[in-house]
């Protein structure tokens, strides 16, 4: 189910007709580089001809063991990143610590993550798993304000990195798999006051509440990474996660909006502009977890590029109000088979597809680059009706999130933004979950769970250089200019029982 196409076309056309502006920037000022989430760097000093000379310049070893999936923000010679409790600021060329701010949690989660910060002026913003959103002074890390975004009895938490715009900070909650209805909210950047909140599962008299049953415990819509913003029109694009119980589709008949959707909101008011549901009535735990890229293609098409755990890259055509194409970027198999008590094997599995780092776009090559996980699983449906119990997983299965296949691998895929044709693919022996960063210098940077930082030729996909970080790479990879040098920073040391890696978190900086 989706918005009627005519309505969708009219509303999305009003979301802004101007193309995103590609501006030369020496910094990496937000989670995905720019509001449009293209992750494209205009820097050109590192090229296919000299990238083999790239070497490690410094490292900052974090004094804690966490999952470390944080994005990296580079502003005015400082790198910022996060863990569950701590926000770090280090020198962008020497890796020397400038400050560390701690938000003490009553209990540090064993599973989960926090994915980064937003910066506006002299303030840095982030969320925490206990539902607080904090603002710190960028100069010294002193706390300016802290706002509890969720109720004390809420099952929601915060993993996502915020974005900041027009005096507001936007952030969302997760927790659908525990039975929570998740939200996206705007806070005043100066005071921390909540300006508006939008429920990603409509209830009561809210529009589209009929897409859920009235007599069941409903939940869904987790936000896991960050958002995308059209700063011409003030439209906020929100990727929304799966409905719950995850696998018991009969328990929640209907389309289950806005789970599995890209939701477009008025950033100033929180009013719904439109939505596009990419995974209707999901029964596979196929979140749309990563921020979509808002692009203008070589042929002048305005598109929202979204990739999710369903294993597809979706090109939403803004003017036409429909998906122009969708291209499989990993194995897709048995996707329409019902989940049964005997067990249903499907691909991507519950840990497959595209997770927290989404598509990147280069206007130079007109290619969309996206990492993915090729990993299938088998889920056994619990024949008993799901029973919601606060604090326990709300899945509807007999084997949790499924039994994963023994074999798994990853892909980096380059897709033509106009046609959806695959231009090249790189196969990795390990899942690919790190950020992808294309540059105007003709390169694409990413990393793998073997611990390599990898530089590709953006046009051909040829591997031009590998550097061992000695730690599995699952976080941010950014490039920025410090002084007269282009540098590359990598968040390595992923610690994840899901992917079977145990790293020690480290922030690394590379240069020529």
C-alpha positions in Angstrom: 0.0 0.0 0.0 1.2 3.5 -0.7 -0.1 7.0 -1.2 -2.2 7.3 -4.3 0.1 8.0 -7.2 -1.5 11.3 -8.2 -1.4 12.6 -4.7 2.1 11.3 -4.3 3.3 13.1 -7.4 1.7 16.4 -6.4 3.0 16.3 -2.9 6.5 15.2 -3.7 6.7 17.7 -6.5 6.0 20.4 -3.8 8.9 19.0 -1.8 11.3 21.0 -4.0 12.2 21.1 -7.6 15.7 22.4 -7.3 18.6 20.0 -7.6 20.8 19.5 -4.5 23.8 21.9 -4.7 27.2 20.3 -4.7 29.4 22.7 -2.8 33.1 22.5 -2.3 33.7 21.7 1.3 36.9 21.1 3.2 34.9 19.5 6.1 32.6 16.5 6.6 30.0 18.4 8.6 27.4 15.7 9.2 26.8 12.0 9.4 26.3 11.6 5.6 28.4 14.5 4.5 25.5 16.7 3.4 21.8 17.1 4.0 21.0 15.2 0.8 23.0 12.2 2.2 25.0 11.7 -1.0 28.3 11.2 0.9 30.0 12.8 -2.1 33.3 14.7 -1.4 34.4 17.4 -3.8 38.0 17.0 -2.7 40.4 16.0 -5.5 43.9 15.8 -4.0 43.8 12.0 -3.6 43.4 10.3 -7.0 43.6 6.9 -8.7 47.2 7.8 -9.6 48.4 8.6 -6.1 46.1 6.7 -3.8 48.6 3.8 -3.5 50.8 6.3 -1.5 48.1 6.6 1.2 49.4 5.7 4.6 48.4 5.9 8.2 49.3 9.2 9.9 47.8 8.7 13.4 45.4 6.6 15.5 43.2 7.2 18.5 42.5 4.0 20.5 39.2 4.3 22.4 39.5 3.4 26.1 36.3 1.2 25.9 35.0 -1.9 24.1 31.8 -1.2 22.2 30.2 -2.0 18.9 31.6 1.2 17.4 29.4 1.8 14.4 29.7 5.6 14.8 29.8 8.0 11.9 32.5 10.6 11.9 32.0 14.4 11.6 35.0 16.6 10.7 34.7 20.3 11.3 37.4 23.0 11.7 40.2 20.6 12.4 38.4 18.4 14.8 36.9 14.9 14.4 33.8 14.0 16.5 32.3 10.5 17.1 30.4 8.6 19.8 29.9 5.5 21.8 27.1 4.6 24.2 28.2 7.0 26.9 30.9 9.1 25.5 31.3 11.8 22.9 34.9 12.3 21.6 36.6 15.2 20.0 40.1 14.6 18.6 42.6 16.6 16.5 41.9 15.9 12.8 45.6 15.6 11.9 47.3 14.2 15.0 44.5 12.2 16.7 45.3 13.9 20.0 42.2 14.0 22.3 40.8 17.5 22.8 38.0 16.4 25.1 35.6 13.6 26.0 32.1 14.1 27.4 30.3 11.4 29.3 26.6 10.9 29.6 26.4 8.3 32.4 23.8 5.6 31.7 22.2 3.7 34.5 22.9 0.5 32.6 25.1 0.2 29.5 23.3 -2.0 26.9 25.0 -5.2 25.9 23.5 -4.9 22.4 23.0 -1.7 20.4 24.9 1.3 19.3 24.9 5.1 18.9 25.8 6.4 15.5 27.1 9.9 15.8 26.6 13.6 16.2 25.3 16.7 14.5 26.9 20.1 14.7 25.5 23.6 14.4 27.6 26.7 15.3 29.4 26.0 18.5 27.1 23.2 19.6 27.3 19.4 19.1 24.2 17.2 19.4 23.7 13.5 20.0 21.3 11.0 21.4 21.7 8.2 24.0 20.1 4.8 24.5 18.2 6.0 27.6 16.3 8.4 25.4 18.1 11.6 26.2 19.3 14.1 23.6 22.2 16.3 24.6 23.9 19.4 23.4 27.6 20.1 24.2 29.9 23.0 23.6 32.2 22.1 20.7 35.1 23.9 22.3 35.3 22.0 25.6 32.5 19.3 25.7 30.6 21.1 28.5 26.9 20.1 28.5 24.6 22.9 27.4 21.3 21.0 27.8 19.9 17.5 28.1 16.3 16.6 27.1 14.5 13.4 27.9 12.8 12.6 24.6 10.9 9.5 25.7 8.7 8.7 28.7 10.2 6.8 31.7 8.1 3.7 30.9 8.8 3.8 27.2 10.4 0.9 25.4 12.0 3.3 22.9 15.7 4.0 22.8 18.0 6.1 20.6 20.6 4.8 18.2 20.4 7.3 15.4 22.7 10.2 14.6 20.8 13.5 14.5 20.9 16.2 11.9 20.7 20.0 12.6 19.1 22.6 10.4 17.4 26.0 10.7 17.8 26.1 14.5 16.4 22.6 15.0 17.8 19.2 15.8 16.1 16.1 14.3 16.4 12.7 15.8 14.4 9.5 16.0 13.8 6.5 18.2 14.1 2.7 17.9 12.6 -0.1 19.8 10.0 -1.7 17.6 11.3 -5.2 18.1 10.6 -4.7 21.8 7.0 -3.6 21.1 7.5 0.2 20.9 5.9 2.7 18.6 8.8 4.8 17.3 8.9 8.5 16.7 10.9 11.2 15.0 11.2 14.6 16.8 12.5 18.1 16.3 14.1 19.9 19.2 15.1 23.6 19.5 18.9 23.8 19.1 19.3 26.5 21.7 17.1 25.2 24.5 16.4 21.5 23.8 12.7 22.1 23.9 10.7 19.5 21.9 9.1 21.4 19.0 7.2 18.5 17.4 7.0 14.7 17.4 5.7 12.4 14.7 4.6 8.8 15.4 5.9 6.4 12.7 3.0 4.1 13.6 -0.3 5.9 13.3 -3.0 5.2 16.0 -6.4 6.4 17.0 -7.8 9.0 14.5 -4.4 9.6 12.8 -4.3 9.2 9.1 -3.5 5.7 7.9 -4.2 4.1 11.4 -6.6 1.8 9.5 -3.5 0.0 8.1 -3.1 -1.6 11.5 -5.6 -3.8 13.5 -7.4 -2.1 16.3 -7.4 -5.1 18.7 -3.6 -6.0 18.9 -0.5 -4.6 20.4 1.2 -2.8 17.5 4.7 -1.4 17.1 7.2 -0.5 14.4 9.1 2.2 12.6 12.5 2.2 14.3 15.0 4.8 13.0 18.5 3.5 13.1 20.9 5.8 11.4 20.1 9.3 10.3 17.8 11.4 8.1 18.0 13.2 4.8 16.8 16.8 4.3 15.9 18.8 1.2 17.0 22.2 2.4 15.3 23.9 -0.5 11.9 22.8 0.5 12.4 21.9 4.2 11.4 18.3 3.6 12.7 15.7 6.0 13.1 12.2 4.6 12.8 9.5 7.3 13.7 5.8 6.8 11.4 3.7 8.9 12.1 0.2 10.2 10.0 -3.0 10.3 6.6 -3.6 11.9 6.4 -5.9 14.9 5.8 -8.7 15.8 8.4 -9.1 13.1 7.3 -12.4 11.5 3.6 -12.9 12.6 1.9 -11.2 9.7 -1.5 -12.6 10.5 -1.4 -10.9 13.9 -1.3 -7.5 12.2 -3.3 -7.6 8.9 -2.9 -4.5 6.7 -0.1 -2.5 5.2 1.3 -1.5 8.6 2.2 2.0 7.7 4.7 3.7 8.0 6.9 0.7 8.7 9.2 -0.2 5.8 8.7 3.3 4.3 10.5 6.5 3.4 8.4 9.1 5.1 8.5 12.8 4.0 7.7 15.3 6.7 7.6 19.1 6.8 10.7 19.8 8.8 9.4 23.0 10.4 6.1 21.5 11.6 6.4 17.7 11.6 3.3 17.5 9.3 3.1 14.5 7.0 3.8 15.4 3.3 3.7 11.9 1.9 5.3 8.5 2.2 6.4 5.6 0.1 6.2 2.1 1.5 8.9 0.0 0.0 8.2 -3.2 2.0 4.4 -3.4 2.5 3.3 -5.7 5.4 6.8 -6.9 6.0 7.3 -10.3 7.6 11.1 -10.6 7.2 12.4 -7.9 9.5 13.4 -6.0 6.4 13.9 -2.5 7.8 14.5 0.6 5.7 17.4 1.3 8.1 19.7 3.7 6.3 19.1 7.3 5.2 18.2 7.6 1.5 20.2 9.8 -0.9 18.4 12.7 -2.5 19.9 13.2 -5.9 19.6 14.8 -9.4 20.7 12.3 -12.0 22.8 13.1 -15.1 19.5 13.1 -17.1 18.0 15.6 -14.7 15.7 13.2 -12.8 15.1 14.1 -9.1 15.2 10.9 -7.1 15.3 9.5 -3.6 17.6 6.5 -3.6 16.7 4.1 -0.8 18.3 0.7 0.1 17.1 -1.6 2.8 17.3 -5.0 4.3 15.1 -6.3 1.5 18.2 -6.4 -0.8 17.1 -3.8 -3.3 18.2 -0.3 -4.3 15.0 1.6 -4.9 14.9 4.8 -7.1 11.8 6.8 -6.1 11.0 9.3 -8.8 9.9 12.5 -7.1 8.0 14.1 -10.0 6.2 10.9 -11.1 5.4 9.7 -7.6 6.5 6.1 -8.2 9.5 3.8 -8.1 11.3 4.3 -11.4 13.3 1.1 -10.9 14.6 -1.2 -8.2 17.8 -3.2 -8.6 18.8 -6.2 -6.5 22.1 -5.6 -4.9 22.4 -9.0 -3.1 20.8 -12.4 -3.4 17.0 -12.2 -3.2 15.3 -15.6 -2.9 12.0 -17.0 -1.5 10.9 -13.5 -0.6 7.2 -14.1 -1.2 7.0 -17.4 0.7 4.9 -17.4 3.9 6.7 -17.8 7.2 5.7 -21.2 8.6 6.3 -23.2 11.8 8.4 -25.7 9.9 10.7 -22.9 8.9 11.1 -20.6 5.9 14.4 -20.0 4.3 14.7 -16.6 2.7 17.3 -14.2 1.3 18.3 -11.6 2.4 18.1 -13.0 5.9 17.3 -11.0 9.0 20.9 -9.8 9.1 21.2 -9.3 5.4 20.7 -6.6 2.8 21.6 -3.0 3.6 21.9 -2.0 7.2 23.1 1.2 8.8 25.3 2.6 6.0 23.2 3.4 2.9 23.6 4.5 -0.7 26.2 7.1 -1.8 26.1 9.1 -5.1 28.7 10.6 -7.3 27.5 13.3 -9.8 30.8 12.8 -11.6 30.1 9.2 -12.5 26.3 9.3 -12.2 26.6 6.1 -10.1 25.0 5.1 -6.8 27.3 3.0 -4.7 26.0 0.8 -1.9 27.4 -1.9 0.3 25.3 -5.0 1.2 25.3 -8.3 3.1 24.6 -11.5 1.2 23.4 -13.8 4.1 20.2 -15.9 4.2 18.3 -17.2 7.2 15.5 -19.5 8.3 12.7 -18.4 10.6 10.2 -20.6 12.3 6.9 -19.0 13.0 5.5 -19.6 16.4 2.1 -21.2 15.9 0.8 -19.6 19.1 -0.5 -16.0 18.8 2.2 -13.5 19.8 2.0 -12.2 23.3 3.5 -8.9 24.1 5.7 -8.8 27.3 7.4 -5.6 28.1 11.2 -5.8 27.8 11.2 -9.0 25.8 11.7 -9.4 22.0 8.3 -9.1 20.2 9.0 -11.2 17.1 6.4 -14.0 16.7 9.0 -16.6 16.0 10.2 -19.8 17.7 13.9 -19.1 16.9 14.3 -15.4 17.6 15.5 -13.6 14.6 16.2 -16.8 12.7 19.0 -19.3 12.1 21.6 -17.7 9.9 23.2 -19.7 7.1 26.8 -20.8 7.7 28.1 -18.9 4.7 27.9 -15.2 4.1 29.6 -12.6 2.0 29.3 -9.0 0.9 29.0 -6.8 -2.1 29.8 -3.2 -3.2 27.6 -2.4 -6.2 27.7 0.5 -8.5 24.3 1.3 -10.2 23.5 3.8 -12.9 21.3 6.4 -11.3 19.1 6.9 -14.4 18.6 3.3 -15.6 19.2 1.1 -12.6 21.7 -0.9 -14.5 24.6 -2.5 -12.5 27.8 -1.0 -13.9 30.2 -3.0 -11.6 30.2 -5.2 -8.6 32.8 -6.1 -6.0 32.5 -9.3 -4.1 33.8 -9.5 -0.6 34.4 -12.6 1.5 32.8 -10.8 4.5 29.6 -8.7 4.9 30.0 -5.1 3.8 28.6 -2.8 6.4 31.0 0.2 6.5 30.2 3.6 5.1 30.8 4.3 1.3 32.4 7.6 0.3 32.9 8.6 -3.4 35.1 11.6 -4.3 35.5 14.1 -7.1 39.0 12.7 -7.4 37.6 9.6 -9.0 37.7 7.3 -6.0 35.3 5.3 -3.8 36.4 4.5 -0.2 34.9 1.8 2.0 36.0 -1.0 4.3 35.4 -4.6 5.1 35.2 -6.9 8.2 38.7 -8.3 7.4 40.0 -4.9 8.5 40.9 -3.4 5.2 40.3 0.2 4.1 39.7 -0.2 0.3 40.0 2.4 -2.4 38.3 1.7 -5.7 38.3 3.4 -9.1 34.9 5.0 -9.1 34.3 4.3 -12.8 35.6 0.8 -13.2 35.4 -0.8 -9.7 39.1 -1.8 -9.9 40.7 -2.1 -6.5 43.5 0.5 -6.4 44.7 0.2 -2.9 44.1 -1.7 0.4 45.4 -0.7 3.8 45.0 -3.1 6.8 43.6 -1.4 9.8 43.9 -4.7 11.8 40.3 -4.2 13.0 37.0 -5.0 11.4 35.6 -1.8 9.7 31.9 -1.1 10.3 31.7 2.6 11.0 32.2 5.9 9.3 34.7 6.6 6.5 35.1 10.2 5.7 37.4 12.5 3.8 38.2 16.1 4.6 40.9 18.8 4.2 43.0 19.8 7.1 45.4 22.6 6.2 46.6 21.9 2.7 46.2 18.1 2.9 43.2 15.8 2.1 42.9 13.2 4.8 40.7 10.1 5.3 39.4 9.0 8.7 38.0 5.5 9.5 36.1 4.3 12.5 37.4 0.7 12.8 37.1 -2.0 15.5 33.5 -3.2 15.1 32.5 -5.5 17.9 29.4 -7.5 16.8 28.2 -11.0 17.9 25.8 -10.9 14.9 28.7 -10.7 12.4 31.1 -12.7 14.5 33.8 -10.0 14.9 35.4 -8.7 18.0 37.4 -5.6 17.5 38.9 -2.9 19.7 37.5 0.5 18.6 40.0 2.8 17.0 39.8 6.0 15.0 42.5 6.1 12.2 43.6 8.9 10.0 45.3 8.4 6.6 47.0 10.8 4.2 49.5 11.0 1.3 
